[in-house]
């Protein structure tokens, strides 16, 4: 798997979480999504820079963008499925997998907040 689609999906997750954050009527959702979009930027940048340091500059980014159509919880669950499904095809390097682990942890935490904190 090329890194560009993976990175762009994560970048879009920040934008989509921000959109969902602004559209919700739930304070708990608002807070959970705000925490996600504020934290994920640094993790995306860390992964991109480490991956490019090892494999070279990524130039293959898809042109498509999709607005979130699911509820915030379902959107984050779908994002988790995408990341966990594609991470092994992206790299086997432990240092890069560790950064992906941090991203997965952030998604897991956001899912917890969306599911259980009302």
Buried (B, 14 or more C-beta within 10 A) or exposed (E): EEBBBBBBBBBBBBEBBBBBBEEBEEEBBBBBBBBBBEBBEEBBEBBBEBBEEEEEEBEEEEEEEEEBEEEBBEBBBBBBEBBEEBBEEBBEEEEBBEBBEBBBEBBEBBBEBBEEEE
